[in-house]
Amino acid sequence: METDTFIATFIKVYFIALGVIFGGSLIGGIGAYITGDAPLTSIFRMANKLKIWALVAAIGGTFDAFYSFERGIFEGATKDIVKQILLIISAMGGSQTGWLLISWFTQEHVSQ
């Protein structure tokens, strides 16, 4: 992602996180169906469990984030810290959007 502009990276991070939640949950639901579990309930539960992993996958692992923070603190590159925080916010937004779509799809949050 080094050659991309920041805006392009920001958008890619959002959609990677969304895809991890949405795709992982739906594919996991197929596995739940094959094993005889309730697929919609399993999809909803997997979406909850995948949120943190979507963040990690979208920002490219935790070591890049820590390196950017370290460079920002010790070398005075505050621009890197701000960029990394914005990328984390973008990944959180994509993760939350994916979870919300799964929540609407499964309607597991609706109490009777």
C-alpha positions as CSV (number, residue, x, y, z in Angstrom):
1,M,0.0,0.0,0.0
2,E,3.0,2.3,0.0
3,T,2.5,3.4,-3.6
4,D,-1.2,4.3,-3.1
5,T,-2.4,7.8,-2.1
6,F,-3.7,8.1,1.4
7,I,-7.3,8.5,0.3
8,A,-7.1,5.3,-1.8
9,T,-5.6,3.4,1.1
10,F,-8.3,4.8,3.4
11,I,-11.1,3.6,1.1
12,K,-9.4,0.2,0.6
13,V,-9.0,-0.3,4.4
14,Y,-12.7,0.4,4.9
15,F,-13.8,-2.2,2.3
16,I,-11.3,-4.8,3.4
17,A,-12.7,-4.7,6.9
18,L,-16.2,-4.8,5.6
19,G,-15.3,-7.8,3.4
20,V,-13.7,-9.7,6.3
21,I,-16.8,-9.4,8.4
22,F,-19.4,-10.0,5.6
23,G,-17.5,-12.7,3.8
24,G,-16.2,-14.5,6.8
25,S,-19.6,-14.6,8.5
26,L,-21.5,-15.8,5.4
27,I,-18.9,-18.5,4.6
28,G,-18.9,-19.6,8.2
29,G,-22.7,-19.8,8.0
30,I,-22.3,-22.3,5.2
31,G,-20.2,-24.4,7.5
32,A,-22.7,-24.1,10.3
33,Y,-25.5,-25.3,8.0
34,I,-23.4,-28.3,6.9
35,T,-22.7,-29.3,10.5
36,G,-26.4,-28.9,11.5
37,D,-26.2,-25.7,13.5
38,A,-28.5,-22.8,13.1
39,P,-26.9,-20.8,10.2
40,L,-28.4,-17.3,10.9
41,T,-27.5,-17.5,14.6
42,S,-24.0,-18.7,13.7
43,I,-23.5,-15.9,11.1
44,F,-24.5,-13.3,13.7
45,R,-22.1,-14.7,16.3
46,M,-19.3,-15.0,13.9
47,A,-19.7,-11.4,12.8
48,N,-19.3,-10.4,16.5
49,K,-16.2,-12.5,16.8
50,L,-14.6,-11.3,13.6
51,K,-14.7,-7.6,14.3
52,I,-11.3,-7.3,15.9
53,W,-9.8,-9.6,13.2
54,A,-11.3,-7.4,10.5
55,L,-9.4,-4.4,12.0
56,V,-6.1,-6.3,12.1
57,A,-6.5,-7.6,8.5
58,A,-7.5,-4.2,7.2
59,I,-4.6,-2.2,8.6
60,G,-2.1,-4.9,7.5
61,G,-1.3,-6.4,10.9
62,T,-0.4,-4.7,14.1
63,F,3.3,-4.3,13.6
64,D,2.9,-1.6,10.9
65,A,0.6,0.4,13.2
66,F,3.1,0.1,16.1
67,Y,6.0,1.1,13.9
68,S,4.0,4.2,12.7
69,F,3.2,5.2,16.3
70,E,6.9,4.7,17.3
71,R,8.1,6.8,14.4
72,G,5.6,9.5,15.3
73,I,6.6,9.6,18.9
74,F,10.3,9.2,18.8
75,E,11.1,10.9,15.5
76,G,8.5,13.6,15.6
77,A,6.5,12.4,12.6
78,T,3.1,13.3,13.9
79,K,1.7,13.1,10.4
80,D,2.3,9.3,10.5
81,I,0.4,9.0,13.8
82,V,-2.6,11.0,12.4
83,K,-2.6,8.8,9.2
84,Q,-2.5,5.6,11.3
85,I,-5.3,6.8,13.5
86,L,-7.5,7.6,10.5
87,L,-6.8,4.2,9.0
88,I,-7.8,2.5,12.2
89,I,-11.0,4.6,12.3
90,S,-11.7,3.6,8.6
91,A,-11.2,-0.1,9.5
92,M,-13.5,0.3,12.5
93,G,-16.1,1.9,10.2
94,G,-15.9,-0.9,7.7
95,S,-16.1,-3.5,10.4
96,Q,-19.1,-1.9,12.0
97,T,-20.8,-1.5,8.6
98,G,-20.3,-5.2,7.9
99,W,-21.6,-6.1,11.3
100,L,-24.7,-3.9,10.8
101,L,-25.4,-5.5,7.4
102,I,-25.1,-9.0,9.0
103,S,-27.3,-7.8,11.9
104,W,-30.0,-6.6,9.4
105,F,-29.7,-9.8,7.4
106,T,-30.0,-12.2,10.3
107,Q,-32.3,-10.1,12.5
108,E,-30.8,-11.8,15.5
109,H,-30.8,-8.5,17.4
110,V,-34.7,-8.3,17.3
111,S,-36.2,-9.5,20.6
112,Q,-39.7,-10.9,20.7
